[in-house]
C-alpha cells in the first residue's frame, strides 16, 4: 500500500504544482522519486507531528495541497488537537495519510498499534475518512482526496498486502462502496486492510454452501447509505469487518445508521478488536489469529450465527 501511495503521489506532484509532501521523519527513501522531481515541495518535519499538522493547515489555507504522512498513531492521536482545530475547524484541504493502520505494526507493541483512529477522526466535523482495501484503492483514494476542498484522512496498511482488484479503479468515488464478489446469503462489509481476510472468509463459506457477497466499504465517513439499504434488505445476515476497535469504528458507524434510520434487519455481526490493548508479542498474522480476525475464524462465527 505505501509503495502505491508514494508512486501515485509522485504522479500527482507532476500534474499539480500545488501538491506538497510533509513527512514525520519516515519514508525518506520511499519518497526519493518525489524528492528528485520536486525537491522544494518535500518537507521532513521530524518527530514533531503536531507542528507538521499546523504547517499543513497553513499551507492549505494559502492555496497549496499538502499531504501529511507518518505512522498511524503519530499522525492521529499525537496531533489530534491540531487536526481538529487547525485543519478541520478551518476546513483546510489537508490530506492526512496514515501508514500501519490497525495491527500492521503489531510487533512493536501497543504504542504503534492503531485501533482507535477511525473513532477519533470520524467524530470530527468536516473530516472524510477513507480506509482503502488494497494498493489500487490507495491510488484511487489519494486522487479522489486531492479533488476535495476539505480535510481527508486515508488509513493504509503497511506493506505486502495482497492486491485484490485486477487493475486501476477508474470510477473510485468517495462514499461509494465497491462490490468485490456477489452473493445471495450473507453480505460481508469490509473496510481497510481486512479485505483479503474477508475474501478468504467468503471462500470458506462457499465451501459450506453459503453464498457470500463481499463489499469493500473503503469510505467510513460518509457511509454509502444506498449500499447499506441494499445489504440489509437483501441478506439474512450482514457483517462488518475491520482491524479497529469495536468501539467507534466502522461497525459502530453502521450500527448508528441502523438506529437512526430505523432500518429493519435480521442478523448483524461486527468483527473488530476488543476494548483492550493487545499486549502479546507477535506479528500481524499472530495478532489477528489471537483476536479472531482471520478469514477462517470470521467464516466459522458466521456459520455459527446462521445455525
N, C-alpha and C positions, 0 to 999 in steps of 0.2 A: 504493500500500500504506500509506504513512504517514498519508494522509488518512483512510483506512478505520480505521486504528488509533486515531487521535485521536477520530474520531466515536464509535467503539464504546466507547472509554474513558469518554467523557462520559456515555454511556448507563449504563454500569456504575456510574459515580460517582453518578448519580441514584438507582440502585437499591440501592446498598450504601454506607453512610456510612463503612465501613472502608477504602474504596479511596482510596489516596493516590498522587499522581504526583510523581516525582522526575526532574528533567531535568539533564543535564550541560551546561547553558548553550546548548542548541539548541532549536528548535521553539517559541520563545516565542509567535509568532503562531499557530502550529499548534494550540496548546492554549488559545486565547482563550476558547472556549466552556466548557471545563472550569474555567478560572480564574474566569470570570464567575459560574458557578454554585457553585463550591466554592473560593473564594479561600484558605481556611485549610488546604486539602488539596493545594496545589501548592507545590513547593519547587524553586527553581532552585539547584542545588548547586554551580554554577560548574564550571570545568575542574579539578575535584578528584574524579575518578571513584572513586578508592579510598575516599575519605571518603564519597561518595554510597552506595557499596555497604555500608559499615559502618552508615550511618544506616538504610538499607533493612532490613538484618538486624535492627537494634534495634527498628525499628517492627514488623516481622513477629513478633518474639518477644513483643511487647506487644499482640498482637491485631489489628493493622492488616493491610491487604493492599496493600503498596507495589508500585508499578510503576516500575522504574528504566530510563531511556531515554536513549540518545545514539548516536553513530556507532559502528559495529560494533567496530573495533579498540580504541576507547577504553572501551567498556563490557565488554570481554572481556580482552584481553591486558594493558591498563594496570592492571586491578584483579583480576587472576586470583587472587592470594593471598587477597583479601577474599572473592571468590566461593567459593573452596574452603573457607576456614577459618571465615569469619563466617556465610556463607549455607548452604552445603551440609553442613558438619560439624554444624550445629545443625538441619538440615532445616527451615530457616526458609522459609515460603511467600512468597518474593520472586519476582516475575515480572520477568525481565530482557529488555528489548526492544531489539534492535539494528537500526538503520536503515543501509542502504547496504551490504548483505552482498555478498560476492564482489568483483566489479569494478564495482559500481554507481558508485563514486567514482573510476573509472579515471583520469579527467583530472587528479586531484590527486596522483597518484603513489603509490608503494608504502606510504607512511605511512598512507594512507587505504584501501588495499586490505585485504580480509578473506578470505583463502583458507586460514586455519588454525583458525578459531574453532570449527568443528564438532569438529575433532580435540581441541582443548583441553577443551571443555565436556563432550563425551560421555564423557571419561575420568574425570570427577569423580563419585564416588558420590553418589547421591540426586538427580542432575540429570536433568530431562527436556529433550530437545532437539527443537524444532519449527521446521520451515522451510516456511512457507506458500507456495503456488504462485501465488496471486492475492489480490486485495483481500477476496473473500468468505472465503477460507481464513484470512486475517488475523483477520477478525472472529470466526470460529469458534474459532480458536486462542486468542485472548485470553479469550473467555468460558470455554473449557474450562480454561485455565490458572488462572483465578481460582477455580475449583472444586477445585483441587488443594491439599492441605496439605503441599506440598513445593516446592522450587525449580523454576522452569520458565524455559527460555531460548527466546525467539522471535526468529528470524532473518529479517528482512524485506529486500526490495529498497529502492528509494528512492522514485521517483515515475514515473508514466507507464506502468507495466507494464500490458499488456493484461489485461482481465478474461476469465477462461476459463469459470467457472461462470455459469450463466444467472440465478442468484439466490442468496439466502441458503442456507447448508448447514444444514439442520435437524438432521442427525444427525452432525455433526462430532464425532469421538471421537479422543482422543489414542491413538496406537498402532494406528489403523485406517486404512489407505490407501484412496484413492478412485480407482476406475476411471473415467477420463475418456472413453476411446474403447475399444471392444472390438475384438479382432483375433485371428488364428489362427496367424500365422507367427512373429512376434517380439514380445517384451514389452519396452517401454521404461519403466523405473522412474525417474521424475523427482523431484527434491527441490528445493524453493525456487523462486527466480525464473527457473529454466531452463524451467519448464513451457511457456510459449508457444513456445520454440525446439523443444522435444520434440514438440509438436503439429505444428509445421511439418515436422519430420523425418518424422513418421508420414504426413503428406500426400504428401511427396516419395516415400516408399517405396511408397505406394499407386499412384502414377503408374507405378511399375516393376513393379506386380503383386504387391507384398509387403504382406500384411495385418499391421498393427502395432497391438498393444494399448498404450494409454498409461495409466499409473498414477501418480497424484500421491502420492508417499510423503512426505507432509508431516511425519511423525514419524520422526526418525532414531534416537531413543532414547526409549522402547523401539521396536524394529522390529516391524512387522506380520508375524510369522512364518507365519501362515496364508497370507497373500498371497504370501510368498516360496516357500513349499512349492508352492503352486498354479502360480506362474510357472515354476519350474524343472522341474516335472513335465509341463507342457503345451507349452512352446515350445522350438523348436530353437536359439533364441538369446535371451538376456536381457542387457540393458544397463542400467547405472546412469548417470545424467547429473546432474552437479552443477556449480555455479560455486564450486568449492572444490578445494583440493589433492587429488591422488590419494592422498596420504599421510594416513591417519587420518580421512578423511571418510566420506560415505555409502557409496561403493563399497567402502571398506575394511571398514566395518561388515558389509556383505553378504558380503564375502569371508571374514571371520571366522566369520560364521554358517554359511557353506557348509562351512568346515573343521571347525567344532565339531560340526555335526550330521551330517557325512559324507554330505551330500546329493549325489547323483549328478546331473550336468548335462552338457549338450552344450557350447555356446559361451557364454562370458560376457565381455562387454566393459565397461570402465569409462571414462567420459568425465569429465574434470576438468582442473584446471590442473596444470602440471608443478611439479617441485620446484625452483622458481626464482622470483625476484622479477620482476614484469613492469615493465620499466624504460622501455618505449617510451611516447611521448606520444600520447594519443588517448582518445576516449570509450569507453563500454562496448561499443558495437557493433563498434568497431575492435578492441578487445582480444579479444572473442570470436572474431572472424574470424582474428586472428593465432594464437589458441590452439586453433583447430579446434572451437569450441563453438557454431557457428551451426547452424541446422536442416539446411541442405543438406550441410554437412560431416559432421554426425552420420549422415545418411542414406547418404552416399557410403561412409563407413567400414563401416557395417553391410552394405551391398550387397557390398563387397569381402570382408568376413568370411564371407558366405554363399556366395560363388562358389567 
